[in-house]
Each structure stands twice: as structure tokens, then as C-alpha cells.
Amino acid sequence: MGHPASLARMSVVSCVSAEHRPALEAALRTEGYALLSLDGTEVRDKLSLFRQAARDVLSGQASPPSSWDGLLDSLWQALAARDETAVAILWNDAQQMLEGGLEDLLVASRGLADVARQVATTEHGFPREVTLRVFLLGAGPNFPPFPREPARFR
């Protein structure tokens, strides 16, 4: 199939063309990932992200987080409440953040990567080891196809 090997070479937070979502989802399911979708259609900054994440990813949290720490703590708790040991968040229309919300997108990406590192081990109080991957799905040149060759840093 070829896709699972491509997953292994990707970053914890990766950009993927929305057109390739079916192939990405198939590869993730093959690898045993539970899929969570974040509808980014109306997400353009941190406040709209907080609202949408509360609806889509944070188990229907009644009120959205009011800070980055609140968002990341809520995600940590939502993952702890799940039984899966591999979870992928698919954030569609992530390109919306490129129009004035780039700094918020970068902060979100760093925070999500931090949560992924925390839940990957029980050393930080997490109940079990969980692999968390985040895929920013979008349109345009910033969102490459899947599968693809990994970036080379040599």
C-alpha cells in the first residue's frame, strides 16, 4: 500500500492537501488511528479556533477555552478520557488561518506538538501512552499531496 511508511516519516503536525484527505484517512485507519475532525471553515484566529475545538475535538465542551493553556489542557483531558492509543486530528480548511491568523496557527501547532509529546509517555501523568498526530488540511501550495517524500534537512 505504501501509505503507512509515509505516515511514519511525517511530523507530529503536518500539512496535507485537502484533496488527499481520503488517502490520508485510509492510511491512518490502516495504522489504527481514531480520527477526530476539526471543521476549520470558520476558524481564522485563536478565538474562533477555541470555539470550534470545543465543539469538534474537546468532547462537546460546554464553553470554549479562553486561553492557549486552557485549550491544551482541555485537549489533554479529552485524550485522557478516550480509550484509543493512537489519535489523529484532521483540521480541514486550515488555509483560513493564513489570512491574518498565521501567528495563531504557529502557536496552535507548537502547542499541539507539545501535547503530543506529553501524551506519548506516562511520565507527565498521562494514564497511558498515546500517539497524537495533527494534520492541517487545506488548499494551495502550502499543503502538499499525500503520500509524499519527507523533507530532508541535510
MODELLER restraints for C-alpha pairs under 7 A, 6 or more apart:
rsr = mdl.restraints
at = mdl.atoms
rsr.add(forms.Gaussian(group=physical.xy_distance, feature=features.Distance(at['CA:3:A'], at['CA:27:A']), mean=5.36, stdev=0.5))
rsr.add(forms.Gaussian(group=physical.xy_distance, feature=features.Distance(at['CA:3:A'], at['CA:147:A']), mean=6.07, stdev=0.5))
rsr.add(forms.Gaussian(group=physical.xy_distance, feature=features.Distance(at['CA:4:A'], at['CA:27:A']), mean=5.60, stdev=0.5))
rsr.add(forms.Gaussian(group=physical.xy_distance, feature=features.Distance(at['CA:4:A'], at['CA:31:A']), mean=6.61, stdev=0.5))
rsr.add(forms.Gaussian(group=physical.xy_distance, feature=features.Distance(at['CA:6:A'], at['CA:147:A']), mean=5.72, stdev=0.5))
rsr.add(forms.Gaussian(group=physical.xy_distance, feature=features.Distance(at['CA:6:A'], at['CA:148:A']), mean=6.53, stdev=0.5))
rsr.add(forms.Gaussian(group=physical.xy_distance, feature=features.Distance(at['CA:9:A'], at['CA:150:A']), mean=5.86, stdev=0.5))
rsr.add(forms.Gaussian(group=physical.xy_distance, feature=features.Distance(at['CA:10:A'], at['CA:150:A']), mean=6.35, stdev=0.5))
rsr.add(forms.Gaussian(group=physical.xy_distance, feature=features.Distance(at['CA:12:A'], at['CA:113:A']), mean=6.17, stdev=0.5))
rsr.add(forms.Gaussian(group=physical.xy_distance, feature=features.Distance(at['CA:12:A'], at['CA:133:A']), mean=4.95, stdev=0.5))
rsr.add(forms.Gaussian(group=physical.xy_distance, feature=features.Distance(at['CA:12:A'], at['CA:134:A']), mean=6.15, stdev=0.5))
rsr.add(forms.Gaussian(group=physical.xy_distance, feature=features.Distance(at['CA:13:A'], at['CA:109:A']), mean=6.53, stdev=0.5))
rsr.add(forms.Gaussian(group=physical.xy_distance, feature=features.Distance(at['CA:13:A'], at['CA:113:A']), mean=6.49, stdev=0.5))
rsr.add(forms.Gaussian(group=physical.xy_distance, feature=features.Distance(at['CA:13:A'], at['CA:133:A']), mean=6.12, stdev=0.5))
rsr.add(forms.Gaussian(group=physical.xy_distance, feature=features.Distance(at['CA:13:A'], at['CA:134:A']), mean=4.69, stdev=0.5))
rsr.add(forms.Gaussian(group=physical.xy_distance, feature=features.Distance(at['CA:13:A'], at['CA:135:A']), mean=5.79, stdev=0.5))
rsr.add(forms.Gaussian(group=physical.xy_distance, feature=features.Distance(at['CA:14:A'], at['CA:134:A']), mean=6.41, stdev=0.5))
rsr.add(forms.Gaussian(group=physical.xy_distance, feature=features.Distance(at['CA:14:A'], at['CA:135:A']), mean=4.97, stdev=0.5))
rsr.add(forms.Gaussian(group=physical.xy_distance, feature=features.Distance(at['CA:14:A'], at['CA:136:A']), mean=6.03, stdev=0.5))
rsr.add(forms.Gaussian(group=physical.xy_distance, feature=features.Distance(at['CA:15:A'], at['CA:135:A']), mean=5.70, stdev=0.5))
rsr.add(forms.Gaussian(group=physical.xy_distance, feature=features.Distance(at['CA:15:A'], at['CA:136:A']), mean=4.63, stdev=0.5))
rsr.add(forms.Gaussian(group=physical.xy_distance, feature=features.Distance(at['CA:15:A'], at['CA:137:A']), mean=5.93, stdev=0.5))
rsr.add(forms.Gaussian(group=physical.xy_distance, feature=features.Distance(at['CA:15:A'], at['CA:143:A']), mean=5.13, stdev=0.5))
rsr.add(forms.Gaussian(group=physical.xy_distance, feature=features.Distance(at['CA:15:A'], at['CA:144:A']), mean=6.70, stdev=0.5))
rsr.add(forms.Gaussian(group=physical.xy_distance, feature=features.Distance(at['CA:16:A'], at['CA:135:A']), mean=6.62, stdev=0.5))
rsr.add(forms.Gaussian(group=physical.xy_distance, feature=features.Distance(at['CA:16:A'], at['CA:136:A']), mean=6.13, stdev=0.5))
rsr.add(forms.Gaussian(group=physical.xy_distance, feature=features.Distance(at['CA:16:A'], at['CA:137:A']), mean=4.99, stdev=0.5))
rsr.add(forms.Gaussian(group=physical.xy_distance, feature=features.Distance(at['CA:16:A'], at['CA:138:A']), mean=6.64, stdev=0.5))
rsr.add(forms.Gaussian(group=physical.xy_distance, feature=features.Distance(at['CA:16:A'], at['CA:143:A']), mean=4.61, stdev=0.5))
rsr.add(forms.Gaussian(group=physical.xy_distance, feature=features.Distance(at['CA:16:A'], at['CA:144:A']), mean=5.07, stdev=0.5))
rsr.add(forms.Gaussian(group=physical.xy_distance, feature=features.Distance(at['CA:16:A'], at['CA:145:A']), mean=5.73, stdev=0.5))
rsr.add(forms.Gaussian(group=physical.xy_distance, feature=features.Distance(at['CA:16:A'], at['CA:146:A']), mean=6.29, stdev=0.5))
rsr.add(forms.Gaussian(group=physical.xy_distance, feature=features.Distance(at['CA:17:A'], at['CA:137:A']), mean=5.52, stdev=0.5))
rsr.add(forms.Gaussian(group=physical.xy_distance, feature=features.Distance(at['CA:17:A'], at['CA:138:A']), mean=5.29, stdev=0.5))
rsr.add(forms.Gaussian(group=physical.xy_distance, feature=features.Distance(at['CA:17:A'], at['CA:139:A']), mean=5.85, stdev=0.5))
rsr.add(forms.Gaussian(group=physical.xy_distance, feature=features.Distance(at['CA:17:A'], at['CA:143:A']), mean=4.48, stdev=0.5))
rsr.add(forms.Gaussian(group=physical.xy_distance, feature=features.Distance(at['CA:17:A'], at['CA:144:A']), mean=5.12, stdev=0.5))
rsr.add(forms.Gaussian(group=physical.xy_distance, feature=features.Distance(at['CA:17:A'], at['CA:145:A']), mean=5.12, stdev=0.5))
rsr.add(forms.Gaussian(group=physical.xy_distance, feature=features.Distance(at['CA:18:A'], at['CA:137:A']), mean=4.83, stdev=0.5))
rsr.add(forms.Gaussian(group=physical.xy_distance, feature=features.Distance(at['CA:18:A'], at['CA:138:A']), mean=4.84, stdev=0.5))
rsr.add(forms.Gaussian(group=physical.xy_distance, feature=features.Distance(at['CA:18:A'], at['CA:139:A']), mean=6.05, stdev=0.5))
rsr.add(forms.Gaussian(group=physical.xy_distance, feature=features.Distance(at['CA:20:A'], at['CA:145:A']), mean=6.05, stdev=0.5))
rsr.add(forms.Gaussian(group=physical.xy_distance, feature=features.Distance(at['CA:20:A'], at['CA:146:A']), mean=5.76, stdev=0.5))
rsr.add(forms.Gaussian(group=physical.xy_distance, feature=features.Distance(at['CA:23:A'], at['CA:146:A']), mean=6.95, stdev=0.5))
rsr.add(forms.Gaussian(group=physical.xy_distance, feature=features.Distance(at['CA:24:A'], at['CA:146:A']), mean=6.47, stdev=0.5))
rsr.add(forms.Gaussian(group=physical.xy_distance, feature=features.Distance(at['CA:32:A'], at['CA:86:A']), mean=6.69, stdev=0.5))
rsr.add(forms.Gaussian(group=physical.xy_distance, feature=features.Distance(at['CA:33:A'], at['CA:86:A']), mean=4.72, stdev=0.5))
rsr.add(forms.Gaussian(group=physical.xy_distance, feature=features.Distance(at['CA:33:A'], at['CA:87:A']), mean=5.05, stdev=0.5))
rsr.add(forms.Gaussian(group=physical.xy_distance, feature=features.Distance(at['CA:33:A'], at['CA:88:A']), mean=6.17, stdev=0.5))
rsr.add(forms.Gaussian(group=physical.xy_distance, feature=features.Distance(at['CA:34:A'], at['CA:84:A']), mean=6.72, stdev=0.5))
rsr.add(forms.Gaussian(group=physical.xy_distance, feature=features.Distance(at['CA:34:A'], at['CA:86:A']), mean=6.22, stdev=0.5))
rsr.add(forms.Gaussian(group=physical.xy_distance, feature=features.Distance(at['CA:34:A'], at['CA:87:A']), mean=4.74, stdev=0.5))
rsr.add(forms.Gaussian(group=physical.xy_distance, feature=features.Distance(at['CA:34:A'], at['CA:88:A']), mean=6.17, stdev=0.5))
rsr.add(forms.Gaussian(group=physical.xy_distance, feature=features.Distance(at['CA:35:A'], at['CA:87:A']), mean=6.02, stdev=0.5))
rsr.add(forms.Gaussian(group=physical.xy_distance, feature=features.Distance(at['CA:35:A'], at['CA:88:A']), mean=5.06, stdev=0.5))
rsr.add(forms.Gaussian(group=physical.xy_distance, feature=features.Distance(at['CA:35:A'], at['CA:89:A']), mean=6.07, stdev=0.5))
rsr.add(forms.Gaussian(group=physical.xy_distance, feature=features.Distance(at['CA:36:A'], at['CA:57:A']), mean=6.39, stdev=0.5))
rsr.add(forms.Gaussian(group=physical.xy_distance, feature=features.Distance(at['CA:36:A'], at['CA:88:A']), mean=6.12, stdev=0.5))
rsr.add(forms.Gaussian(group=physical.xy_distance, feature=features.Distance(at['CA:36:A'], at['CA:89:A']), mean=4.75, stdev=0.5))
rsr.add(forms.Gaussian(group=physical.xy_distance, feature=features.Distance(at['CA:36:A'], at['CA:90:A']), mean=6.08, stdev=0.5))
rsr.add(forms.Gaussian(group=physical.xy_distance, feature=features.Distance(at['CA:37:A'], at['CA:56:A']), mean=6.51, stdev=0.5))
rsr.add(forms.Gaussian(group=physical.xy_distance, feature=features.Distance(at['CA:37:A'], at['CA:57:A']), mean=6.97, stdev=0.5))
rsr.add(forms.Gaussian(group=physical.xy_distance, feature=features.Distance(at['CA:37:A'], at['CA:89:A']), mean=5.74, stdev=0.5))
rsr.add(forms.Gaussian(group=physical.xy_distance, feature=features.Distance(at['CA:37:A'], at['CA:90:A']), mean=4.82, stdev=0.5))
rsr.add(forms.Gaussian(group=physical.xy_distance, feature=features.Distance(at['CA:37:A'], at['CA:91:A']), mean=5.94, stdev=0.5))
rsr.add(forms.Gaussian(group=physical.xy_distance, feature=features.Distance(at['CA:38:A'], at['CA:53:A']), mean=6.47, stdev=0.5))
rsr.add(forms.Gaussian(group=physical.xy_distance, feature=features.Distance(at['CA:38:A'], at['CA:56:A']), mean=5.50, stdev=0.5))
rsr.add(forms.Gaussian(group=physical.xy_distance, feature=features.Distance(at['CA:38:A'], at['CA:57:A']), mean=6.46, stdev=0.5))
rsr.add(forms.Gaussian(group=physical.xy_distance, feature=features.Distance(at['CA:38:A'], at['CA:89:A']), mean=6.91, stdev=0.5))
rsr.add(forms.Gaussian(group=physical.xy_distance, feature=features.Distance(at['CA:38:A'], at['CA:90:A']), mean=6.00, stdev=0.5))
rsr.add(forms.Gaussian(group=physical.xy_distance, feature=features.Distance(at['CA:38:A'], at['CA:91:A']), mean=4.53, stdev=0.5))
rsr.add(forms.Gaussian(group=physical.xy_distance, feature=features.Distance(at['CA:38:A'], at['CA:92:A']), mean=6.32, stdev=0.5))
rsr.add(forms.Gaussian(group=physical.xy_distance, feature=features.Distance(at['CA:39:A'], at['CA:52:A']), mean=6.94, stdev=0.5))
rsr.add(forms.Gaussian(group=physical.xy_distance, feature=features.Distance(at['CA:39:A'], at['CA:91:A']), mean=6.17, stdev=0.5))
rsr.add(forms.Gaussian(group=physical.xy_distance, feature=features.Distance(at['CA:39:A'], at['CA:92:A']), mean=5.58, stdev=0.5))
rsr.add(forms.Gaussian(group=physical.xy_distance, feature=features.Distance(at['CA:40:A'], at['CA:91:A']), mean=6.09, stdev=0.5))
rsr.add(forms.Gaussian(group=physical.xy_distance, feature=features.Distance(at['CA:40:A'], at['CA:92:A']), mean=5.19, stdev=0.5))
rsr.add(forms.Gaussian(group=physical.xy_distance, feature=features.Distance(at['CA:40:A'], at['CA:93:A']), mean=4.88, stdev=0.5))
rsr.add(forms.Gaussian(group=physical.xy_distance, feature=features.Distance(at['CA:40:A'], at['CA:94:A']), mean=5.78, stdev=0.5))
rsr.add(forms.Gaussian(group=physical.xy_distance, feature=features.Distance(at['CA:41:A'], at['CA:93:A']), mean=5.46, stdev=0.5))
rsr.add(forms.Gaussian(group=physical.xy_distance, feature=features.Distance(at['CA:43:A'], at['CA:49:A']), mean=5.28, stdev=0.5))
rsr.add(forms.Gaussian(group=physical.xy_distance, feature=features.Distance(at['CA:43:A'], at['CA:96:A']), mean=6.48, stdev=0.5))
rsr.add(forms.Gaussian(group=physical.xy_distance, feature=features.Distance(at['CA:43:A'], at['CA:97:A']), mean=6.72, stdev=0.5))
rsr.add(forms.Gaussian(group=physical.xy_distance, feature=features.Distance(at['CA:44:A'], at['CA:96:A']), mean=5.49, stdev=0.5))
rsr.add(forms.Gaussian(group=physical.xy_distance, feature=features.Distance(at['CA:44:A'], at['CA:97:A']), mean=4.67, stdev=0.5))
rsr.add(forms.Gaussian(group=physical.xy_distance, feature=features.Distance(at['CA:44:A'], at['CA:101:A']), mean=5.69, stdev=0.5))
rsr.add(forms.Gaussian(group=physical.xy_distance, feature=features.Distance(at['CA:45:A'], at['CA:97:A']), mean=6.34, stdev=0.5))
rsr.add(forms.Gaussian(group=physical.xy_distance, feature=features.Distance(at['CA:45:A'], at['CA:101:A']), mean=4.85, stdev=0.5))
rsr.add(forms.Gaussian(group=physical.xy_distance, feature=features.Distance(at['CA:45:A'], at['CA:104:A']), mean=6.01, stdev=0.5))
rsr.add(forms.Gaussian(group=physical.xy_distance, feature=features.Distance(at['CA:46:A'], at['CA:104:A']), mean=5.67, stdev=0.5))
rsr.add(forms.Gaussian(group=physical.xy_distance, feature=features.Distance(at['CA:50:A'], at['CA:64:A']), mean=5.49, stdev=0.5))
rsr.add(forms.Gaussian(group=physical.xy_distance, feature=features.Distance(at['CA:50:A'], at['CA:65:A']), mean=5.75, stdev=0.5))
rsr.add(forms.Gaussian(group=physical.xy_distance, feature=features.Distance(at['CA:50:A'], at['CA:71:A']), mean=6.63, stdev=0.5))
rsr.add(forms.Gaussian(group=physical.xy_distance, feature=features.Distance(at['CA:51:A'], at['CA:64:A']), mean=4.96, stdev=0.5))
rsr.add(forms.Gaussian(group=physical.xy_distance, feature=features.Distance(at['CA:54:A'], at['CA:60:A']), mean=5.73, stdev=0.5))
rsr.add(forms.Gaussian(group=physical.xy_distance, feature=features.Distance(at['CA:54:A'], at['CA:61:A']), mean=5.03, stdev=0.5))
rsr.add(forms.Gaussian(group=physical.xy_distance, feature=features.Distance(at['CA:54:A'], at['CA:63:A']), mean=6.87, stdev=0.5))
rsr.add(forms.Gaussian(group=physical.xy_distance, feature=features.Distance(at['CA:54:A'], at['CA:64:A']), mean=5.13, stdev=0.5))
rsr.add(forms.Gaussian(group=physical.xy_distance, feature=features.Distance(at['CA:55:A'], at['CA:61:A']), mean=6.47, stdev=0.5))
rsr.add(forms.Gaussian(group=physical.xy_distance, feature=features.Distance(at['CA:58:A'], at['CA:74:A']), mean=6.49, stdev=0.5))
rsr.add(forms.Gaussian(group=physical.xy_distance, feature=features.Distance(at['CA:58:A'], at['CA:75:A']), mean=5.94, stdev=0.5))
rsr.add(forms.Gaussian(group=physical.xy_distance, feature=features.Distance(at['CA:58:A'], at['CA:78:A']), mean=5.54, stdev=0.5))
rsr.add(forms.Gaussian(group=physical.xy_distance, feature=features.Distance(at['CA:59:A'], at['CA:78:A']), mean=6.33, stdev=0.5))
rsr.add(forms.Gaussian(group=physical.xy_distance, feature=features.Distance(at['CA:65:A'], at['CA:71:A']), mean=5.26, stdev=0.5))
rsr.add(forms.Gaussian(group=physical.xy_distance, feature=features.Distance(at['CA:72:A'], at['CA:111:A']), mean=6.70, stdev=0.5))
rsr.add(forms.Gaussian(group=physical.xy_distance, feature=features.Distance(at['CA:72:A'], at['CA:115:A']), mean=6.76, stdev=0.5))
rsr.add(forms.Gaussian(group=physical.xy_distance, feature=features.Distance(at['CA:76:A'], at['CA:115:A']), mean=6.64, stdev=0.5))
rsr.add(forms.Gaussian(group=physical.xy_distance, feature=features.Distance(at['CA:80:A'], at['CA:126:A']), mean=6.83, stdev=0.5))
rsr.add(forms.Gaussian(group=physical.xy_distance, feature=features.Distance(at['CA:80:A'], at['CA:127:A']), mean=6.62, stdev=0.5))
rsr.add(forms.Gaussian(group=physical.xy_distance, feature=features.Distance(at['CA:85:A'], at['CA:129:A']), mean=6.45, stdev=0.5))
rsr.add(forms.Gaussian(group=physical.xy_distance, feature=features.Distance(at['CA:85:A'], at['CA:130:A']), mean=4.34, stdev=0.5))
rsr.add(forms.Gaussian(group=physical.xy_distance, feature=features.Distance(at['CA:85:A'], at['CA:131:A']), mean=6.10, stdev=0.5))
rsr.add(forms.Gaussian(group=physical.xy_distance, feature=features.Distance(at['CA:86:A'], at['CA:130:A']), mean=5.45, stdev=0.5))
rsr.add(forms.Gaussian(group=physical.xy_distance, feature=features.Distance(at['CA:86:A'], at['CA:131:A']), mean=4.58, stdev=0.5))
rsr.add(forms.Gaussian(group=physical.xy_distance, feature=features.Distance(at['CA:86:A'], at['CA:132:A']), mean=6.00, stdev=0.5))
rsr.add(forms.Gaussian(group=physical.xy_distance, feature=features.Distance(at['CA:87:A'], at['CA:131:A']), mean=6.20, stdev=0.5))
rsr.add(forms.Gaussian(group=physical.xy_distance, feature=features.Distance(at['CA:87:A'], at['CA:132:A']), mean=4.98, stdev=0.5))
rsr.add(forms.Gaussian(group=physical.xy_distance, feature=features.Distance(at['CA:87:A'], at['CA:133:A']), mean=6.44, stdev=0.5))
rsr.add(forms.Gaussian(group=physical.xy_distance, feature=features.Distance(at['CA:88:A'], at['CA:132:A']), mean=5.72, stdev=0.5))
rsr.add(forms.Gaussian(group=physical.xy_distance, feature=features.Distance(at['CA:88:A'], at['CA:133:A']), mean=4.67, stdev=0.5))
rsr.add(forms.Gaussian(group=physical.xy_distance, feature=features.Distance(at['CA:88:A'], at['CA:134:A']), mean=5.57, stdev=0.5))
rsr.add(forms.Gaussian(group=physical.xy_distance, feature=features.Distance(at['CA:89:A'], at['CA:133:A']), mean=6.34, stdev=0.5))
rsr.add(forms.Gaussian(group=physical.xy_distance, feature=features.Distance(at['CA:89:A'], at['CA:134:A']), mean=4.72, stdev=0.5))
rsr.add(forms.Gaussian(group=physical.xy_distance, feature=features.Distance(at['CA:89:A'], at['CA:135:A']), mean=6.15, stdev=0.5))
rsr.add(forms.Gaussian(group=physical.xy_distance, feature=features.Distance(at['CA:90:A'], at['CA:134:A']), mean=6.11, stdev=0.5))
rsr.add(forms.Gaussian(group=physical.xy_distance, feature=features.Distance(at['CA:90:A'], at['CA:135:A']), mean=4.94, stdev=0.5))
rsr.add(forms.Gaussian(group=physical.xy_distance, feature=features.Distance(at['CA:90:A'], at['CA:136:A']), mean=6.34, stdev=0.5))
rsr.add(forms.Gaussian(group=physical.xy_distance, feature=features.Distance(at['CA:90:A'], at['CA:137:A']), mean=6.81, stdev=0.5))
rsr.add(forms.Gaussian(group=physical.xy_distance, feature=features.Distance(at['CA:91:A'], at['CA:135:A']), mean=6.05, stdev=0.5))
rsr.add(forms.Gaussian(group=physical.xy_distance, feature=features.Distance(at['CA:91:A'], at['CA:136:A']), mean=4.99, stdev=0.5))
rsr.add(forms.Gaussian(group=physical.xy_distance, feature=features.Distance(at['CA:91:A'], at['CA:137:A']), mean=5.74, stdev=0.5))
rsr.add(forms.Gaussian(group=physical.xy_distance, feature=features.Distance(at['CA:92:A'], at['CA:136:A']), mean=6.35, stdev=0.5))
rsr.add(forms.Gaussian(group=physical.xy_distance, feature=features.Distance(at['CA:92:A'], at['CA:137:A']), mean=4.66, stdev=0.5))
rsr.add(forms.Gaussian(group=physical.xy_distance, feature=features.Distance(at['CA:92:A'], at['CA:138:A']), mean=6.08, stdev=0.5))
rsr.add(forms.Gaussian(group=physical.xy_distance, feature=features.Distance(at['CA:93:A'], at['CA:137:A']), mean=5.89, stdev=0.5))
rsr.add(forms.Gaussian(group=physical.xy_distance, feature=features.Distance(at['CA:93:A'], at['CA:138:A']), mean=4.73, stdev=0.5))
rsr.add(forms.Gaussian(group=physical.xy_distance, feature=features.Distance(at['CA:94:A'], at['CA:136:A']), mean=5.54, stdev=0.5))
rsr.add(forms.Gaussian(group=physical.xy_distance, feature=features.Distance(at['CA:94:A'], at['CA:137:A']), mean=5.68, stdev=0.5))
rsr.add(forms.Gaussian(group=physical.xy_distance, feature=features.Distance(at['CA:94:A'], at['CA:138:A']), mean=5.20, stdev=0.5))
rsr.add(forms.Gaussian(group=physical.xy_distance, feature=features.Distance(at['CA:95:A'], at['CA:138:A']), mean=5.18, stdev=0.5))
rsr.add(forms.Gaussian(group=physical.xy_distance, feature=features.Distance(at['CA:95:A'], at['CA:139:A']), mean=6.41, stdev=0.5))
rsr.add(forms.Gaussian(group=physical.xy_distance, feature=features.Distance(at['CA:97:A'], at['CA:105:A']), mean=6.20, stdev=0.5))
rsr.add(forms.Gaussian(group=physical.xy_distance, feature=features.Distance(at['CA:116:A'], at['CA:131:A']), mean=6.76, stdev=0.5))
rsr.add(forms.Gaussian(group=physical.xy_distance, feature=features.Distance(at['CA:116:A'], at['CA:132:A']), mean=5.06, stdev=0.5))
rsr.add(forms.Gaussian(group=physical.xy_distance, feature=features.Distance(at['CA:118:A'], at['CA:124:A']), mean=6.14, stdev=0.5))
rsr.add(forms.Gaussian(group=physical.xy_distance, feature=features.Distance(at['CA:119:A'], at['CA:126:A']), mean=5.83, stdev=0.5))
rsr.add(forms.Gaussian(group=physical.xy_distance, feature=features.Distance(at['CA:119:A'], at['CA:129:A']), mean=5.92, stdev=0.5))
rsr.add(forms.Gaussian(group=physical.xy_distance, feature=features.Distance(at['CA:119:A'], at['CA:130:A']), mean=5.40, stdev=0.5))
rsr.add(forms.Gaussian(group=physical.xy_distance, feature=features.Distance(at['CA:120:A'], at['CA:129:A']), mean=4.73, stdev=0.5))
rsr.add(forms.Gaussian(group=physical.xy_distance, feature=features.Distance(at['CA:120:A'], at['CA:130:A']), mean=4.88, stdev=0.5))
rsr.add(forms.Gaussian(group=physical.xy_distance, feature=features.Distance(at['CA:120:A'], at['CA:131:A']), mean=5.57, stdev=0.5))
rsr.add(forms.Gaussian(group=physical.xy_distance, feature=features.Distance(at['CA:121:A'], at['CA:128:A']), mean=6.81, stdev=0.5))
rsr.add(forms.Gaussian(group=physical.xy_distance, feature=features.Distance(at['CA:121:A'], at['CA:129:A']), mean=4.77, stdev=0.5))
rsr.add(forms.Gaussian(group=physical.xy_distance, feature=features.Distance(at['CA:122:A'], at['CA:128:A']), mean=5.63, stdev=0.5))
rsr.add(forms.Gaussian(group=physical.xy_distance, feature=features.Distance(at['CA:122:A'], at['CA:129:A']), mean=5.98, stdev=0.5))
rsr.add(forms.Gaussian(group=physical.xy_distance, feature=features.Distance(at['CA:137:A'], at['CA:143:A']), mean=6.79, stdev=0.5))
